[in-house]
Each structure stands twice: as structure tokens, then as C-alpha cells.
Amino acid sequence: MAELFHNIGFTSSGFLNLSAREAYAEAMHGKAVIVDVREDRLTGYKNFDVPRLMRLSVETEE
């Protein structure tokens, strides 16, 4: 993964983290896919306009 995202983000507990701005830029250049895991009820007011977006809503029951 270091080769894909060279000189951006930071590593915490072994995971690469990108800021929202960095992730957006990478997605716009086709180097990343944004995965939206928000509940369906939360996706209506804030959407992402990126070429590669995957929605994986996981609704939980109590």
C-alpha cells in the first residue's frame, strides 16, 4: 500500500489514514475508491461526487 499512497497520509496502529482532502484527491485521480458505510438514513444530506464510490450500508438491529 505504501507504493500506492506515497508521501500522503499518516500511519496509526499499522493502518494508513488519509485526510478527507487527500482521499478525495486520490479518488478524483482514479487511485482510490471511496467506501461509504453510513446508514441509509444518513446518506441523503451529504453525498460524494467521485468517479468510484461504493456504498456498503450495514443496518443494525437492536
TORVOMI-726708 format. One record per atom (N, C-alpha, C, O): residue in one letter; atom name; x, y, z. Coordinates in steps of 0.001 Angstrom, whole numbers, padded with zeros to 6 digits. Example, Ala and Ser with C-alpha at 12.3 -4.5 7.8 and 13.67 -1.06 7.14 Angstrom:
2
MARTI  rest  atom       px       py       pz
MARTI     A     N   013190  -005690   007800
MARTI     A    CA   012300  -004500   007800
MARTI     A     C   013200  -003300   007800
MARTI     A     O   014236  -003319   008465
MARTI     S     N   012850  -002250   007080
MARTI     S    CA   013670  -001060   007140
MARTI     S     C   012900   000030   007870
MARTI     S     O   013409   001138   008039
% end
This chain:
62
MARTI  rest  atom       px       py       pz
MARTI     M     N   000820  -001190   000000
MARTI     M    CA   000000   000000   000000
MARTI     M     C   000858   001245   000000
MARTI     M     O   000444   002273  -000537
MARTI     A     N   002015   001187   000573
MARTI     A    CA   002886   002361   000623
MARTI     A     C   003229   002853  -000778
MARTI     A     O   003420   004052  -000985
MARTI     E     N   003308   001929  -001750
MARTI     E    CA   003630   002341  -003111
MARTI     E     C   002471   003123  -003739
MARTI     E     O   002692   004030  -004542
MARTI     L     N   001245   002771  -003371
MARTI     L    CA   000086   003446  -003947
MARTI     L     C  -000098   004858  -003401
MARTI     L     O  -000443   005777  -004144
MARTI     F     N   000131   005024  -002115
MARTI     F    CA  -000115   006307  -001463
MARTI     F     C   001188   006851  -000888
MARTI     F     O   001309   007034   000323
MARTI     H     N   002137   007102  -001738
MARTI     H    CA   003452   007571  -001323
MARTI     H     C   003401   009049  -000937
MARTI     H     O   002869   009874  -001680
MARTI     N     N   003953   009372   000221
MARTI     N    CA   004059   010759   000710
MARTI     N     C   002734   011440   001037
MARTI     N     O   002649   012667   001018
MARTI     I     N   001700   010657   001336
MARTI     I    CA   000457   011252   001820
MARTI     I     C  -000035   010444   003004
MARTI     I     O   000350   009288   003185
MARTI     G     N  -000883   011057   003805
MARTI     G    CA  -001473   010368   004938
MARTI     G     C  -000484   010118   006066
MARTI     G     O   000659   010574   006037
MARTI     F     N  -000961   009383   007053
MARTI     F    CA  -000123   009006   008181
MARTI     F     C  -000524   007607   008626
MARTI     F     O  -001646   007167   008373
MARTI     T     N   000370   006928   009273
MARTI     T    CA   000109   005578   009751
MARTI     T     C  -000156   005613   011247
MARTI     T     O   000581   006241   012007
MARTI     S     N  -001212   004933   011656
MARTI     S    CA  -001572   004820   013063
MARTI     S     C  -001980   003379   013321
MARTI     S     O  -002878   002856   012661
MARTI     S     N  -001328   002743   014269
MARTI     S    CA  -001599   001336   014604
MARTI     S     C  -001510   000436   013380
MARTI     S     O  -002254  -000538   013263
MARTI     G     N  -000606   000760   012476
MARTI     G    CA  -000388  -000065   011294
MARTI     G     C  -001323   000202   010133
MARTI     G     O  -001223  -000465   009103
MARTI     F     N  -002237   001166   010266
MARTI     F    CA  -003183   001490   009202
MARTI     F     C  -002865   002862   008618
MARTI     F     O  -002590   003815   009348
MARTI     L     N  -002906   002943   007295
MARTI     L    CA  -002712   004224   006621
MARTI     L     C  -003994   005035   006722
MARTI     L     O  -005072   004525   006417
MARTI     N     N  -003895   006263   007135
MARTI     N    CA  -005034   007170   007264
MARTI     N     C  -004827   008362   006339
MARTI     N     O  -003750   008956   006309
MARTI     L     N  -005859   008703   005593
MARTI     L    CA  -005821   009877   004728
MARTI     L     C  -006820   010896   005253
MARTI     L     O  -007869   010535   005786
MARTI     S     N  -006489   012160   005098
MARTI     S    CA  -007469   013193   005427
MARTI     S     C  -008564   013141   004364
MARTI     S     O  -008397   012523   003312
MARTI     A     N  -009681   013797   004654
MARTI     A    CA  -010768   013840   003675
MARTI     A     C  -010296   014462   002360
MARTI     A     O  -010659   013995   001281
MARTI     R     N  -009501   015494   002454
MARTI     R    CA  -008977   016169   001255
MARTI     R     C  -008057   015239   000457
MARTI     R     O  -008143   015182  -000770
MARTI     E     N  -007183   014518   001150
MARTI     E    CA  -006275   013577   000482
MARTI     E     C  -007058   012441  -000181
MARTI     E     O  -006768   012067  -001317
MARTI     A     N  -008049   011894   000527
MARTI     A    CA  -008850   010799  -000024
MARTI     A     C  -009622   011256  -001258
MARTI     A     O  -009700   010535  -002252
MARTI     Y     N  -010187   012450  -001188
MARTI     Y    CA  -010926   012999  -002330
MARTI     Y     C  -010009   013159  -003534
MARTI     Y     O  -010372   012771  -004644
MARTI     A     N  -008830   013725  -003327
MARTI     A    CA  -007884   013924  -004429
MARTI     A     C  -007477   012591  -005048
MARTI     A     O  -007405   012471  -006271
MARTI     E     N  -007212   011593  -004216
MARTI     E    CA  -006830   010275  -004733
MARTI     E     C  -007979   009647  -005517
MARTI     E     O  -007754   009028  -006557
MARTI     A     N  -009208   009802  -005024
MARTI     A    CA  -010371   009254  -005725
MARTI     A     C  -010587   009962  -007058
MARTI     A     O  -010912   009316  -008055
MARTI     M     N  -010411   011274  -007087
MARTI     M    CA  -010603   012026  -008328
MARTI     M     C  -009563   011672  -009383
MARTI     M     O  -009824   011806  -010578
MARTI     H     N  -008390   011221  -008952
MARTI     H    CA  -007347   010808  -009886
MARTI     H     C  -007403   009316  -010195
MARTI     H     O  -006514   008786  -010862
MARTI     G     N  -008444   008634  -009712
MARTI     G    CA  -008625   007214  -010009
MARTI     G     C  -007720   006287  -009237
MARTI     G     O  -007585   005118  -009600
MARTI     K     N  -007095   006775  -008180
MARTI     K    CA  -006171   005952  -007404
MARTI     K     C  -006812   005340  -006170
MARTI     K     O  -006195   004511  -005502
MARTI     A     N  -008044   005736  -005856
MARTI     A    CA  -008710   005232  -004663
MARTI     A     C  -010214   005117  -004924
MARTI     A     O  -010756   005772  -005814
MARTI     V     N  -010859   004288  -004145
MARTI     V    CA  -012305   004135  -004161
MARTI     V     C  -012812   004604  -002803
MARTI     V     O  -012297   004183  -001767
MARTI     I     N  -013811   005467  -002803
MARTI     I    CA  -014425   005896  -001554
MARTI     I     C  -015494   004867  -001190
MARTI     I     O  -016362   004557  -002006
MARTI     V     N  -015433   004339   000027
MARTI     V    CA  -016415   003378   000513
MARTI     V     C  -017251   004071   001579
MARTI     V     O  -016746   004433   002641
MARTI     D     N  -018531   004253   001286
MARTI     D    CA  -019462   004926   002192
MARTI     D     C  -020197   003859   002996
MARTI     D     O  -020981   003091   002439
MARTI     V     N  -019949   003808   004295
MARTI     V    CA  -020554   002783   005155
MARTI     V     C  -021624   003366   006075
MARTI     V     O  -022040   002722   007038
MARTI     R     N  -022063   004579   005776
MARTI     R    CA  -023093   005200   006601
MARTI     R     C  -024426   004476   006441
MARTI     R     O  -024684   003840   005418
MARTI     E     N  -025268   004582   007470
MARTI     E    CA  -026616   004048   007386
MARTI     E     C  -027377   004789   006296
MARTI     E     O  -027107   005961   006030
MARTI     D     N  -028326   004108   005666
MARTI     D    CA  -029084   004704   004555
MARTI     D     C  -029704   006045   004921
MARTI     D     O  -029720   006955   004092
MARTI     R     N  -030208   006191   006125
MARTI     R    CA  -030877   007425   006518
MARTI     R     C  -029917   008611   006600
MARTI     R     O  -030362   009758   006647
MARTI     L     N  -028617   008355   006617
MARTI     L    CA  -027631   009432   006737
MARTI     L     C  -027005   009842   005407
MARTI     L     O  -026212   010783   005364
MARTI     T     N  -027345   009157   004335
MARTI     T    CA  -026685   009443   003056
MARTI     T     C  -027388   010520   002236
MARTI     T     O  -026829   010988   001244
MARTI     G     N  -028583   010920   002615
MARTI     G    CA  -029348   011864   001809
MARTI     G     C  -028840   013289   001841
MARTI     G     O  -028987   014010   000854
MARTI     Y     N  -028252   013716   002936
MARTI     Y    CA  -027881   015125   003051
MARTI     Y     C  -026430   015413   002688
MARTI     Y     O  -026084   016574   002471
MARTI     K     N  -025590   014425   002613
MARTI     K    CA  -024187   014646   002267
MARTI     K     C  -023757   013523   001333
MARTI     K     O  -023613   012375   001754
MARTI     N     N  -023553   013863   000058
MARTI     N    CA  -023153   012867  -000927
MARTI     N     C  -021771   013175  -001460
MARTI     N     O  -021271   014291  -001316
MARTI     F     N  -021164   012189  -002071
MARTI     F    CA  -019824   012322  -002625
MARTI     F     C  -019909   012286  -004143
MARTI     F     O  -020548   011399  -004707
MARTI     D     N  -019278   013229  -004800
MARTI     D    CA  -019233   013266  -006255
MARTI     D     C  -017833   012853  -006691
MARTI     D     O  -016988   013688  -007012
MARTI     V     N  -017616   011557  -006692
MARTI     V    CA  -016322   010997  -007095
MARTI     V     C  -016575   009904  -008126
MARTI     V     O  -017657   009316  -008145
MARTI     P     N  -015597   009621  -008982
MARTI     P    CA  -015796   008633  -010044
MARTI     P     C  -016068   007217  -009526
MARTI     P     O  -016857   006480  -010118
MARTI     R     N  -015423   006843  -008434
MARTI     R    CA  -015552   005464  -007941
MARTI     R     C  -016009   005493  -006480
MARTI     R     O  -015216   005706  -005563
MARTI     L     N  -017311   005270  -006297
MARTI     L    CA  -017910   005281  -004966
MARTI     L     C  -018628   003968  -004745
MARTI     L     O  -019392   003522  -005601
MARTI     M     N  -018392   003347  -003608
MARTI     M    CA  -019052   002117  -003256
MARTI     M     C  -019840   002361  -001971
MARTI     M     O  -019292   002852  -000985
MARTI     R     N  -021115   002019  -001986
MARTI     R    CA  -021952   002162  -000786
MARTI     R     C  -022153   000782  -000156
MARTI     R     O  -022639  -000142  -000809
MARTI     L     N  -021788   000656   001079
MARTI     L    CA  -021952  -000590   001829
MARTI     L     C  -022665  -000274   003140
MARTI     L     O  -022040  -000244   004200
MARTI     S     N  -023936  -000044   003067
MARTI     S    CA  -024701   000301   004261
MARTI     S     C  -024971  -000968   005067
MARTI     S     O  -025491  -001952   004541
MARTI     V     N  -024622  -000932   006315
MARTI     V    CA  -024864  -002050   007211
MARTI     V     C  -025846  -001576   008277
MARTI     V     O  -025474  -000902   009237
MARTI     E     N  -027080  -001939   008085
MARTI     E    CA  -028115  -001565   009048
MARTI     E     C  -028083  -002577   010193
MARTI     E     O  -028101  -003787   009971
MARTI     T     N  -028037  -002068   011393
MARTI     T    CA  -028015  -002948   012568
MARTI     T     C  -029350  -002904   013273
MARTI     T     O  -030005  -001863   013328
MARTI     E     N  -029744  -004030   013807
MARTI     E    CA  -030978  -004114   014564
MARTI     E     C  -030633  -004249   016033
MARTI     E     O  -029680  -004937   016398
MARTI     E     N  -031406  -003594   016865
MARTI     E    CA  -031162  -003669   018305
MARTI     E     C  -032056  -004704   018926
MARTI     E     O  -032002  -004919   020137
% end
